[in-house]
């Protein structure tokens, strides 16, 4: 099996593009199917069995909400 390089990327999307990606993800979740997305030039395949969580952080600098998928 090919080993993948470590990666830590944050990508900013327009509201319209982000909403479209969320819609596709929501459709895949409801259908129980895998999800595919491209981030910063790399195509990522997320299996239907991925664990989904949300994380909320608050500090003096502001607040952050992360949607996480782990597999």
C-alpha positions in Angstrom: 0.0 0.0 0.0 1.3 3.5 -0.9 2.1 5.7 2.1 0.6 9.2 1.8 2.5 12.3 2.9 1.3 14.2 5.9 -0.9 17.2 5.1 -2.5 20.1 7.0 -4.3 22.5 4.7 -6.9 25.1 5.4 -8.8 26.2 2.2 -11.1 29.3 2.1 -14.2 29.0 -0.1 -16.8 31.5 -1.2 -20.2 31.1 0.6 -21.7 29.8 -2.7 -19.0 27.1 -3.2 -19.0 26.0 0.4 -22.8 25.7 0.4 -22.6 23.5 -2.7 -20.0 21.2 -1.1 -22.1 20.9 2.0 -25.2 20.0 -0.1 -23.2 17.2 -1.8 -21.9 16.0 1.5 -25.5 16.0 3.0 -26.8 14.1 0.1 -24.1 11.4 0.4 -24.7 11.2 4.2 -28.5 10.7 3.7 -27.9 8.1 0.9 -25.3 6.3 3.0 -22.7 6.6 0.1 -19.1 7.6 -0.1 -18.2 11.2 -0.7 -15.5 12.6 -2.9 -14.1 16.1 -2.8 -11.0 17.9 -4.1 -9.1 20.2 -1.7 -6.0 22.2 -2.9 -5.5 19.9 -5.9 -5.9 16.6 -4.2 -8.9 14.3 -4.6 -10.1 12.8 -1.3 -12.4 9.8 -1.0 -14.4 9.6 2.2 -16.1 6.3 2.9 -19.7 6.1 3.9 -18.5 4.6 7.3 -16.5 7.8 8.2 -17.1 9.1 11.7 -18.6 12.6 11.8 -18.2 15.1 14.6 -18.3 18.9 15.2 -15.8 20.8 17.3 -16.4 24.3 18.7 -13.5 26.4 20.1 -13.7 29.7 21.8 -10.8 32.0 22.8 -10.0 35.7 23.1 -9.3 35.7 19.3 -12.8 34.5 18.4 -14.7 31.3 17.8 -14.3 28.4 15.5 -16.6 25.6 14.4 -15.1 22.6 12.6 -16.9 19.8 10.9 -14.7 16.7 11.1 -14.9 13.4 9.2 -12.5 10.6 10.3 -11.9 7.3 8.7 
